[in-house]
Amino acid sequence: MSTNLNIRRTTDSKLSSVDFNNIPFGKVFSDHMFEADFDGEKWTNFQIKPLENLSIHPGNLAWHYGQSIFEGMKATKSIDGEPLLFRPEKHIQRLNASARRMCMPEFPAEVFDDAIHTLVALEKDWIPSTDGSALYIRPVMMAMDEALGVRASLTYKLLIFCLPVGPYYSKPVSLKAETKYVRAAEGGVGEAKTAGNYAASLYPAKLAIEAGYDQIMWMDAKEFKYVQEVGTMNIFFAFEDKIVTPAAGGTILRGITRDTIITILRSKGYTVEERPLHIDEIVEAYKEGKLKEVFGTGTAAVVSFVRKIAYQDIEMNFNVDDYNICKLAKSTIEGLRNLSIKDENDWVVPVRALEPVL
Ligand SMILES: *Cc1c(COP(=O)(O)O)cnc(C)c1O
């Protein structure tokens, strides 16, 4: 480890108070967090310390003008109990792509790597070992200048903290193809994992839920004809002879699970196309009985089964019990995450035991 990392351990671990068989998603936090500051010129002050509140000035630029980006990744345990990360380098690359778009400073990849390994090594007892469970890791970067006026902040903070999460027994979801509101337009910030994208989705999502759907399937912002993605998931359509997922051309989040699943399915002999996908193609295939499976993919849910899509007054219902490709994708990722399946792509990275933590 090369990073000059200051480590202060908790003297008051919350670990024994957690019921690992019943963890509500997003509400239980582990003991420690990583923190770093950008002083206007460079990232400094690398530290791991007990999770604690920040003191934030009312004029904090992130609150007013939204310079805030995040990541979501998971640590798991192998069947032998060894802590593992999954494609961590993809997450720092994407964090830095989000940073560039939001006019924020990139974070050094080596420091990120050292920080994640050290933090997870320190929190290894927080990684649940039941199938499908994980330690969810949340890096977040935000503006820290104390000033009003729309401009890029000079100072920033990066935090990384962890939450144990149980197996995501998600029910199959129903989706409303949205034809009034948009998530992302070409030239916008749809490809960045930035706070405002999620704030903007809340009101249309509320209307969709009131109308009886679980989530929105976002369509393109010009014609409302081309499928984009769902909530915090990318989307896949398995037709009789091929699998199609919308191309990542600036308006969808480049999901790492999406990339993983494309690679897995291709290696199993499926044809997977990344291209614009018109709603008429979906409706037509559905009517002809050629649309077999629809599923969403993301780090949190891994793979989520879609049971229904409504587009205007057309309702498409799917029999999720017959989903095979979707189940294969899910079980392969879960098998890789505990190394019960051989990792042929060098995706799985054992957590380095670091000297200050041992
Ligand atoms: C995070 C996210 C995804 C999924 O990305 P993964 O890297 O697979 O977790 C998809 N869409 C949106 C909008 C997201 O925020």
Ligand as a Chemical Component Dictionary entry (heavy atoms), coordinates in Angstrom:
data_LIG
# 
_chem_comp.id                   LIG 
_chem_comp.type                 NON-POLYMER 
_chem_comp.pdbx_formal_charge   0 
_chem_comp.three_letter_code    LIG 
# 
loop_
_chem_comp_atom.comp_id 
_chem_comp_atom.atom_id 
_chem_comp_atom.alt_atom_id 
_chem_comp_atom.type_symbol 
_chem_comp_atom.charge 
_chem_comp_atom.model_Cartn_x 
_chem_comp_atom.model_Cartn_y 
_chem_comp_atom.model_Cartn_z 
_chem_comp_atom.pdbx_ordinal 
LIG C1 C1 C 0 -26.280 2.392  -10.765 1  
LIG C2 C2 C 0 -27.277 2.403  -11.871 2  
LIG C3 C3 C 0 -27.458 1.316  -12.755 3  
LIG C4 C4 C 0 -26.766 -0.005 -12.567 4  
LIG O1 O1 O 0 -25.388 0.068  -12.627 5  
LIG P1 P1 P 0 -24.498 -1.111 -12.002 6  
LIG O2 O2 O 0 -23.113 -0.678 -12.269 7  
LIG O3 O3 O 0 -24.873 -2.344 -12.716 8  
LIG O4 O4 O 0 -24.837 -1.165 -10.560 9  
LIG C5 C5 C 0 -28.325 1.473  -13.812 10 
LIG N1 N1 N 0 -29.020 2.612  -13.996 11 
LIG C6 C6 C 0 -28.900 3.657  -13.158 12 
LIG C7 C7 C 0 -29.672 4.884  -13.426 13 
LIG C8 C8 C 0 -28.028 3.583  -12.074 14 
LIG O5 O5 O 0 -27.929 4.616  -11.230 15 
# 
loop_
_chem_comp_bond.comp_id 
_chem_comp_bond.atom_id_1 
_chem_comp_bond.atom_id_2 
_chem_comp_bond.value_order 
_chem_comp_bond.pdbx_ordinal 
LIG C1 C2 SING 1  
LIG C2 C3 SING 2  
LIG C2 C8 DOUB 3  
LIG C3 C4 SING 4  
LIG C3 C5 DOUB 5  
LIG C4 O1 SING 6  
LIG O1 P1 SING 7  
LIG P1 O2 DOUB 8  
LIG P1 O3 SING 9  
LIG P1 O4 SING 10 
LIG C5 N1 SING 11 
LIG N1 C6 DOUB 12 
LIG C6 C7 SING 13 
LIG C6 C8 SING 14 
LIG C8 O5 SING 15 
# 
